[in-house]
Every structure is written in C-alpha cells, then in structure tokens.
Amino acid sequence: MLRAFAFTGLLLILAGCSGTPAPGPAVETKKDAEHGHKPGKHGGILVSIGSDSYHAEAVFEKGGQLRLYMLGQDETRILEVDRQTLNAFVKAVGDAEAEPLKLEPDPTDDDAATSTSRFLGKVPERLAGKNLEVTVTNLRVGKERFRFAFQSVTEPASHVAMPAATADEKKLYLTPGGKYTVADIQANGNTIPTVKLKGIKIQHDDAPKPGDAICPISKTKANPDLGWVVGGKTYTFCCPPCIDEFVTQAKEKPDAILDPESYRKK
C-alpha cells in the first residue's frame, strides 16, 4: 500500500482576493490551529476556506502527489466547482524561495461535465516527504476567489482516527434502496463503516498493478480490509468516503453498479 501522509497544520484561513499575491509564510490563529488538526475522512486534514464558508481536505500521497477534496460549509457535503487549474507555490519549511505547483482538475465519475470536486498535483521531487508550506493563490468558487495556505507534516495515515458516525451515515447504511438490500445490511453486520472498519489504515495507492482490485470510485488500489457487501457481493475500497459514494450509487443508480471483478486493474 502507498503511504499517505496527511496535513497536520493549518496556517491561514482563506480570504477572498482579486489578485495573485506573492507566496510567503502565513500567520496561524488559535481558531485555525484547532480546526486544522481535525482529521478528514480520506486521512487528510480539513482546511477552512473563507472563514468556514467552504472546506478542502488536503492529502499527500506516495510519490509526492497532493490531492485536494472540495467540501461545503457542512464538511460532510461534497462541493463541485468549475474545472480550473489552481496555481500554487510550495517550499520546505525554513526555505526562502518557493517553487510553482499546479493542481489540475481530477473529477470523479459523478461530477458534472464542467465541474470537479477534486484537484491533483505533484510536489517537486526534491521536496517530497518534507515538511512543506503550500500556498494556493486562485481558487474560484462561483464568483468568489480565494487564497489559502497550509503547512504539512509527514505522518502515516494510520495515525488518523476514523471520524464519528453521523445521522446521515446511519440512514445511508441501515435503510435499503435500489441494489442495496436488507440482506446486504445484515451481511454488513447491521452497522456502519465508522463502526465496523474502525482502526483500519486509510491509505491511497495511485499505482495499482495489473490484476489488483481497484476502488470502484477512486480507481486507486483497493484495501482488502475495506470491504462492503452490495447486491449480495463484496466490493473493496480505498477509504470509507468511497463506500459512501458507492452505496449512494447503488441506491440511486443501481444499473451503474458492475460486478466486483469489473473493478480490477487491467
């Protein structure tokens, strides 16, 4: 499995801006620090955007890849924004100069044709694995533009606690619909992922080998310990949020659900 390491320090609340300021160290407030250490469901760190108007979950993956998951004011809601290239700057903590970093749209299959809920970029090789300061200068949400910065500390994703269960999660997993049946609920132990899968490492591997099982949602390598029964068959995933999306699909778009063997790297 790829080792993912999560952001554990938030330096700056995002603020609307119309220009592109030069990168530089930001000032961390007490409120930001408390919010920034809250774990995300992908094993990353939640970042406040525009004084909590929106959020992003920032995750570093093996090979120096940085993935941003866009979230709403309610952090359980996925946020779709217009497809755009995010310009950013990255440097090791203590360095005087930053290097440019581009984060390109990385839409999921469920994102609208011109929208994305994820961005993906690659940190320069010489900086991979270091404690970094990252400044994103031009995120656009609707008619607003935001600038934000955060500091990273490498840490195994297995150290991140599973988020607490929510009422929406219980409703999703404990009520049948579409291809998700009462028998599936029973086969899954009449419980939810945050309970059944508690303590399992959340890691992302973007380089599955031919024959490897892949997550039906992210198409990254699936973790055999993150299995869930849908339609009488067991599917494996990379992280709990992907199970959420898959079960939602099974309820709302049952014809889109393929056989588990279809989710394998060719």
N, C-alpha and C positions, 0 to 999 in steps of 0.2 A: 504494500500500500504506500502511496505517496505520503510523505509527511507534510502536513499542512501546518502553518504556523499563523497564529491569529494576532491581530492588532490589539494591544492592551493599553494604549494610552491615547486619549483624545486631546489635541492641542487647541483647537479653535472651533467655536460654533460658526456655522456657515452664515454669511450675511449677503444680501442681495448686492450686486455691483454691476456697473455697466462697462467697466474697463477690464484690463488684464494686468493686475498688479504683479510686480516682481516677487518671486518666491522669497521666503525668509522665515525665520522662526516665529511662531505664534505664541500668544500668551494663554496659558491654561487657567481656567477659573475652577473654583471648587465644584460648581454645578456641573461643568463639563467633565471633570475628572470622575465624578461619581457616575454620570451617565455613560461615559466612555468605557468603563470597566464592566458594563453589563454584557453578558455573552449573547451572541446571536444563535439562531437555530442551525446555521451552517458551520458553527465552530469558530466564527469570526467575532468581531466587535461592532456593536452598533454605534453609528456616528450620527450626531444630530445635525440637521440641515435647516438653516433659517429659524433658529430658536425653537426647534422641535416641530416646525411645520411639516417636515419630511425627515426621513432617515435613510441611511445606507448601511449595509453590513459589509465590512471590508475583510477579505480573506486572502492571505498569501498561500500559494500552493507550491508544490515542489517544482523546482526549475525556475523559481523567481516570478511565477505568474501572479498577478494581482487581479482579483475578481471583486467587483462591486455589485451587490444585490440592492436594487432600489426598493424602498419601502415607504408606506404612507405615514401620516401622523400617528395612526394606530400601527404599531410596529408589526402586527400580525398580517397586515394587508400588503399585497404586492403592488408596487407603483410602476406603471408604464409611462415612459417619457418618449418624446420624439427621438428617433435614431439620430445620433450625433457623435462626433469624435470629441472626447474630453481631453483637453490639454492639461498636463500636469508637470510638476517638477519633483524630483526625488534626490535625496542626498543622505549619506550616512550621518548620524548624529555627531556633531562636532566638526564636520567638514564645512569649509567656507563656500564652496560652489556646488550648485545643484545641476543635475542633468535632466534634459527633457524626457517626458514619458507620455505616450499616447494610450488612451483607453478607448478601444473600439467597441461598438455595439455587439453584444453577444446574446441575441434574443432567444427565448425559449420557443418551443413549438406553439405555445398558447398565446404568445404576444401578437398583437395586431401587426398587420403588414408593414406599417411605417413606424412602429413603436418598439421599444425594448425595455426589459426590466433588469437587464444585467449589462455590465461592461467588463472588458477583459484587456489587460495589457501585460507586458513583460518588463520587469525591472532589469536594468543593465547588469550583465553577468558579474561584474566586479562588485556589485552592491548586494547581490543575492545572499540572503542569510544574515545580513547585518541589521542592526537597529537603525531604522530609517525614519526620516521626516518626509512626508509626501504632501504636496500642495496641489489641489485641483483648482483650476482657475476659471472654468467656464461652464459649469453645469447649468443647463437651461431646463426649467420646469414650467411649461406653459409660456407665459410672457415674462417670467421672472428669471434672473440669472444669479447664480450663487458661486461663492468661492469658499473652500474649506480646506483644512489641513489636519493631519493626524500623525502621530508618532507610532512606530511599530516596535515591538519587542518579540523576538523569536520565542515561540513556546509550543510544545506539542499540542495538537488539537485534543488529545485525550484528556488534557487537564481542564477542558471546558465542560461545565456542568450542563446536563440536559435541562432545557427550560421547563418551567412549571406548566402543568396542564391547564387548559382554558375550557370554558363552557363550549366554545365553538368546536374545539377539538373533540370533545366528548360527543357532541351532536353529529359530527362528521363520521366518527368511527363506530358509534354504538347504535346508529339507525341505518337500516338497509335502504338501498335505492339503486336502480339500474342494474348493473352487473355485480354490485356489491350486496351480498345476500345475508340473511340471518345465519346461514350455515358458515359463511366467512367470518362473521362476528364471533361466533362460537369457536371456530378454529383458531382465531387470533387470541383466544383466552378471555373474551368478553372484557377487553381492556383497550388501552390506547398506547401509541408508541412511547410517549414520555414516561409511561409506567413500565411497559414490557421491555423496552430497549434501554432503560436507564443504565448508565455506566459503560455503554459500548462506545468505542472510539469513533469520533466523527472525523474522517479524513477523506481527502479527494485525490484521485489519481486520474489525471487527464491523458494518460498514455496506456490504455488497456492494450493487451496483446491479442492477436487473433485467437479466437476461441474463448476469451474471457467473457463472463457475464457482465453486461453494462446496465447502468441505471436507466430505466425507461424514460426518465425525464431529462437528466443532465447529459446522458450518453457517456459519462465517465465510468471508471471501473466500479462495479457493484461490490458492496461488502456482504459476504455470505451471512454475516450475523445480523444484517438489517433486512430481514425477510418479512413479508406481509402477504396474507392469503387474500386473493381477489378472484372471484369467479371460480372458486374451488381449486385454484392453482397458486403456488407460491412464487412471488416475484421478489427480487432483491434490489436494493437501492444503495445510494452513496450516503444519504443523510435523511433524517426524518422529514424535512420540508418537502422532499421529493415524494415521499409516501403520501403526504397531504395532497399534493397536486395529482398524483396518480389515482387515489381513491376518489377525489373530486371528479376526475375524468370518467372513472368507472361508473359514477352515478349519473353524470350529466351527458356524457358522450360514450356510452357503452360500446358502440360499434368501432370506436377508435382503439380499443384495447386489444392488443395482439397476444398470441401465445408467448409464454415466458422464453421459449427458445428463440423467438424472433429478436429478443434483446440480447444479442451476443455479438462481439466484435468479429467482423469478417476479415 
